[in-house]
Structure formats: structure tokens, C-alpha cells
Amino acid sequence: MDRKEIERRAGGVFCTRLPRPPLKLPSQPPLRGWGKGFGEGIVSGRRPLAPSPKEPCRPARLVFLLEELKFGGTQRQALQLARRLDPNQFQVEIWSLAGGMDLAPVAAEWQIPVVWLGRGDWVGPANLARVWRWLQKAPVDLLVLFTALPNIWGRLLGRLAGAPLIVGNIRGNTPYRQHERWLWPLADHLVCNNAAVRTRLTESYRIPPARLSLIYNGVDTDFFRPGALAQTGGRLKVLSVARMVPDKDHATLVRAFQLVAGAHPEAELWMVGEGSRKSAIEGWAARLLPPGRVRFLPGQADLRPLFQEADLLVLSSVTEALPNVVLEAMACGLPVVATRVGGLPELVVSGETGWLAPPRDVAALAGAIGQLLGDPDTRRAFGRAGRERVVKEFALEAMVRRHEDLFARLLNHRRPGVRPAGGGR
């Protein structure tokens, strides 16, 4: 059966079906309307039921709801978590509201099932209606929400559909974008990935601390590691990896590099990413920078070759949470120049692993970039210290283990028959 036929039968929803560890479920009848021939490639049409006391327990069914699978730190972190959660405790699938599929090959390689609830670049009523239908037809044990739109509509639709447990994520320093002041009570628990936003939620939004968990992002330090050969001679490469949207403030970065370019004619600015502001940023660079001093590169699934070729990473954001790109760059031995916003001071120790500058401060950002371009010894020292910090404080396995503990605690409290008794690795 080809993809078009699958989509026709599923009402426009396509699911990548991939082998996963089998659910340890008791025998169940099929859902109404999901009869023989419903279509290969569609998520199982059997309703997950809590086992009776005489039947063996089964892994909990978890759904990660994202807006899309475009290149982005939150998307990468969700995929890593889905890949590494203990399959004896949790069976995970990803539902994507829209059709951004940059990271779909990664999900396929890691054998993570993905349900596409839309094929366009934006989320409309039809996409949300599909969320409702899928929650009704294939109930979940735990609904986990990533990025703003899923955190808004996933809570509303999840509660209306009777989802037993909902965990929201607040991964940016802008909780107002997902209306946390009004919607936080609709989530059973909220996960923050930096201390700054957790403090803001307890002090400004009056969210009880017991409803919040701080779980830092994690990075695979075996996968992200320094290149075999140190950079010597030739061009110095200043790397920026960020979605080209207003929050990332590429205008300040371009103007800062303009100040640096004259004193460091050997330096190039490499800008990696896509987004709504890309054309404008290309225009600024063409007007302000000398010819041949800037390169625009598309987003890519594996950033290691860029990290290993670059000499430093720069992030000029006006708001951030705990950006994965900084963790990955530090794991690869790169010094980092970033703005002092959100969770960035929790990652970059100014004067030890890189430099922090005030947001929108062109001169300060240029000074930090210029200092590292002119001092290879400091670049190397900051790079070594950055990797040591990531290995010690931000290991991927620690992030996964903390999520496992949280999910197990919530499931045991609400539905003690779902996960294996005494589950764990």
C-alpha cells in the first residue's frame, strides 16, 4: 500500500511505522471503525487498557506532541529522549502538528514512530481536530507537550479528551507565549530546562514549586566531541547556528562582525539556519560586510563537521532557555560567545568557557569575538574547560534518567498498574 492510500484511509494523517519493542498488553478488542484493512503504517488500532491484577503490567504509552520536526534544539532533545527512555517502562511515539520534516530521517534511523497530523507549514483547525480524534481513538497514558502551540492546544484538547496525565514543557524564557498564567493548572506537571524560568514561574506566575521540575538539557558527549585535528592556520571561522527569527537577533551579530572584520581580515562568519528573517539577514550582511567574509549555510541534522571546523560559536539572542547548540558546541571543544539572557549564564561561565555580553550590545559582542579571534591560547583553554563542564554537568543520560524518574512517579501516583512494578533499568 502506498503513502497516498494510507493518507486517504487515515483522513490525511500519515504515520511512519517502525519496529519497536512489543507492548505487554492484555488482549483487547479493536477500536470502533478501525476494522480490517484500515491501513498499514497507522498507529496500532488497539485501545491501551490498564491490565487486571492477574495480567502482566505493560509499558506506559507516551505521546510527545510537537509543532513540527524542523531543525531545532527542542526537536532534537525530544528525539533523544524518545530514543533513550527505557522501553521496558515506556513506549514512545511522536505526533507532529505540522509537516516540517527536517528531522524525520533521524526519527526513522532511531526507529521512533511519528504520526503526522498535517502536511503544511502551519497549524490550523484541521490539525487540531486530528489531535482530538487521535486522543479519542488511541488514548495515551501520558501526553508530553513540547513548544508553545502544543503546550496550549495539547492541554486544552488533552483535558477535553480525558488524557489521564499531561506534562508541559517550558523551554523558553517567555512563558507568556504559551499563556502559562492561565493554562498551567491544566498540566499535571511542568518541566523547565533552566533555573531562570523556574524562578520566574514560581515568583511571577505563582505556580507551586511541587508542580515544577528542573531538568537540564543533555548532550551525548561521545557523539559530540572535538575533532581529531586541531584547527591551525588559514581562515578563522566564527560560527552561528540559530533559527533566523527575531529572537535570535542576527542584526546585532552582523553589526558586531562588521566591527571585527577590519582588525581580523582572516576571519569569516558562518551563519547556519533557516527562518522568516533569512532574506533580511542576507541583505544586512551584503550591505555591511566585505565581500567573501560571510557564508550562509542551511540547517543540517549533523552539526559536528561545522563544530569541528569552527574556531568559536556565537549566539546573539535576546531571549533563550538552555540552547542545545551551545551544549553541543562546548562538547566539541568550542569556546562560546553568547548574550547574558535566560539560561545561558547557567551554561557559559564567562572568563572560563567563553564570554557573555549584554543583549543588543554590538560593541560588547564585537569585543568578545575579537578577543578570542586574537588569542588562540585562550580559545583552546576555554574550549577544553567547556567540554569538561558539559561532561560533568550536562550528560545526556542524566537528562533521560531524570525524565524517567518523573514520568514513573506521576504514572505510579495516578495509574499504578501501567508500568512494570519496580520498573527501571
Long-range contacts (C-beta under 8 A, 24 or more apart in sequence): 1-39, 1-40, 1-41, 3-41, 5-39, 6-39, 6-40, 6-41, 6-42, 9-38, 9-39, 9-42, 10-39, 10-42, 11-130, 11-133, 12-118, 12-119, 12-126, 12-130, 13-42, 13-115, 13-116, 13-117, 13-130, 13-134, 14-41, 14-115, 14-116, 14-119, 15-41, 15-42, 15-43, 15-113, 15-114, 15-115, 15-116, 16-41, 16-104, 16-107, 16-108, 16-113, 16-114, 16-116, 17-41, 17-42, 17-43, 17-113, 18-108, 18-111, 18-112, 18-113, 19-111, 20-87, 20-91, 20-111, 20-113, 21-59, 21-87, 21-88, 21-91, 23-48, 23-58, 23-59, 23-61, 23-91, 24-56, 24-57, 24-58, 24-59, 24-420, 25-49, 25-51, 25-58, 26-51, 26-52, 26-55, 26-56, 26-58, 31-137, 31-138, 33-137, 34-137, 43-93, 43-113, 43-115, 43-134, 43-138, 44-138, 45-137, 45-138, 47-138, 47-139, 48-138, 48-139, 48-140, 48-141, 50-415, 50-417, 50-418, 51-417, 53-417, 57-417, 57-418, 57-419, 57-420, 57-421, 58-418, 58-419, 58-420, 59-87, 59-88, 59-89, 59-90, 59-91, 59-419, 59-420, 60-89, 60-90, 60-91, 60-141, 60-142, 60-407, 60-411, 60-418, 60-419, 61-91, 61-93, 61-139, 61-140, 61-141, 61-142, 62-90, 62-91, 62-92, 62-93, 62-140, 62-141, 62-142, 62-143, 62-144, 62-407, 63-92, 63-93, 63-94, 63-95, 63-140, 63-142, 63-143, 63-144, 64-92, 64-93, 64-94, 64-95, 64-144, 64-146, 65-94, 65-95, 65-97, 65-131, 65-143, 65-144, 65-145, 65-146, 65-150, 65-154, 66-94, 66-95, 66-96, 66-97, 66-146, 66-147, 66-150, 67-96, 67-97, 67-98, 67-100, 67-123, 67-146, 67-147, 67-148, 67-149, 67-150, 68-96, 68-97, 68-98, 68-99, 68-100, 68-101, 68-121, 69-94, 69-96, 69-100, 69-101, 69-102, 69-103, 69-104, 69-107, 69-114, 70-100, 70-101, 70-102, 70-103, 70-274, 70-299, 71-102, 71-103, 71-243, 71-273, 71-274, 71-299, 71-300, 71-301, 72-243, 73-217, 73-323, 73-324, 73-325, 74-146, 74-147, 74-169, 74-171, 74-324, 75-103, 75-146, 76-103, 76-106, 76-324, 77-217, 77-218, 77-324, 77-399, 78-146, 79-103, 79-106, 79-107, 79-110, 79-112, 80-218, 80-220, 80-396, 80-399, 80-400, 81-399, 81-400, 81-403, 82-107, 82-110, 82-112, 83-110, 83-112, 84-396, 84-397, 84-400, 85-400, 85-403, 85-404, 85-407, 86-404, 86-423, 86-424, 86-425, 88-420, 88-423, 88-425, 89-404, 89-407, 89-408, 89-419, 89-420, 89-423, 89-424, 90-404, 90-407, 90-419, 95-131, 95-134, 97-123, 97-127, 97-128, 97-131, 97-149, 97-150, 97-153, 98-122, 98-123, 98-127, 102-299, 102-301, 103-301, 105-301, 106-301, 123-149, 123-153, 128-153, 128-157, 131-157, 132-157, 132-160, 132-161, 135-161, 135-162, 135-163, 136-161, 139-163, 141-165, 141-411, 141-415, 141-418, 142-166, 142-167, 142-407, 142-410, 142-411, 143-167, 144-169, 145-169, 145-187, 146-171, 147-171, 148-172, 148-177, 148-178, 151-178, 151-183, 152-178, 152-179, 152-183, 155-183, 155-186, 155-187, 156-183, 156-186, 158-186, 159-186, 164-414, 164-415, 165-410, 165-411, 165-414, 165-415, 167-191, 167-406, 167-407, 167-410, 169-193, 170-197, 170-201, 170-321, 171-321, 171-322, 172-197, 172-319, 172-320, 172-321, 172-342, 173-197, 173-200, 173-319, 173-320, 173-321, 173-341, 173-342, 173-343, 174-319, 175-200, 175-201, 175-205, 180-205, 180-207, 181-205, 184-211, 187-211, 188-410, 188-414, 189-213, 189-406, 189-410, 191-215, 191-403, 191-406, 193-217, 193-321, 193-322, 193-343, 194-321, 194-322, 194-342, 194-343, 194-346, 195-343, 195-346, 196-342, 196-343, 196-345, 196-346, 197-321, 197-342, 197-343, 213-402, 213-406, 215-399, 215-402, 215-403, 215-406, 216-322, 216-346, 216-393, 216-394, 216-398, 216-399, 217-322, 217-324, 217-327, 217-394, 217-399, 218-327, 218-394, 218-395, 218-396, 218-397, 218-398, 218-399, 218-400, 219-324, 219-327, 219-328, 219-331, 219-390, 219-394, 219-395, 219-396, 220-331, 220-396, 221-331, 221-387, 221-390, 221-391, 221-395, 221-396, 223-304, 224-304, 224-307, 224-327, 224-328, 224-331, 224-332, 225-331, 225-332, 225-333, 225-387, 226-308, 226-332, 226-333, 226-383, 226-387, 227-308, 227-309, 227-332, 227-333, 230-380, 231-309, 231-310, 231-311, 234-266, 235-266, 235-267, 235-268, 236-264, 236-266, 236-267, 236-268, 236-311, 236-373, 237-267, 237-268, 237-270, 237-309, 237-310, 237-311, 238-267, 238-268, 238-269, 238-270, 238-310, 238-311, 238-312, 238-314, 238-369, 238-373, 239-270, 239-272, 239-306, 239-307, 239-310, 239-311, 239-312, 239-313, 239-314, 239-329, 239-334, 240-269, 240-270, 240-271, 240-272, 240-273, 240-313, 240-314, 240-315, 240-316, 241-272, 241-273, 241-303, 241-306, 241-313, 241-325, 241-329, 242-272, 242-273, 242-315, 242-316, 242-317, 242-325, 243-273, 243-274, 243-275, 244-271, 244-273, 244-274, 244-275, 244-276, 244-277, 244-278, 244-281, 245-275, 245-276, 245-277, 246-277, 246-318, 247-317, 247-318, 247-319, 247-320, 248-273, 248-275, 248-315, 248-316, 248-317, 248-318, 249-316, 249-317, 249-318, 249-339, 249-359, 249-360, 250-277, 250-281, 250-284, 250-316, 251-281, 251-284, 252-316, 252-359, 252-360, 252-361, 252-362, 252-365, 253-314, 253-316, 253-365, 254-281, 254-284, 254-285, 254-288, 254-289, 254-294, 255-284, 255-288, 255-362, 255-366, 256-316, 256-362, 256-363, 256-365, 256-366, 256-369, 257-289, 257-293, 257-294, 257-366, 257-369, 258-288, 258-289, 259-362, 259-363, 259-366, 259-370, 260-366, 260-369, 260-370, 260-373, 261-289, 261-290, 261-293, 263-370, 263-374, 264-370, 264-373, 264-374, 267-293, 267-373, 268-292, 268-293, 268-294, 268-295, 269-293, 269-294, 269-295, 270-294, 270-295, 270-297, 270-306, 270-310, 271-295, 271-296, 271-297, 272-296, 272-297, 272-298, 272-299, 272-300, 272-303, 272-306, 273-298, 273-299, 274-298, 274-299, 303-328, 304-332, 307-332, 307-334, 308-332, 310-334, 311-372, 311-373, 311-379, 312-336, 312-337, 312-354, 312-369, 312-372, 312-373, 312-379, 313-337, 314-338, 314-365, 314-369, 315-339, 315-344, 316-359, 316-365, 317-341, 317-342, 317-344, 317-359, 318-359, 318-360, 320-344, 322-346, 322-347, 323-347, 327-390, 327-394, 329-386, 330-383, 330-386, 330-387, 330-389, 330-390, 331-386, 331-387, 331-390, 331-391, 332-387, 333-383, 333-384, 333-386, 333-387, 334-383, 334-386, 335-372, 335-378, 335-379, 335-382, 335-383, 335-386, 336-382, 336-386, 337-365, 337-368, 337-369, 337-372, 339-365, 347-394, 348-386, 349-385, 349-389, 352-382, 352-385, 353-382, 353-385, 353-386, 353-389, 354-382, 354-386
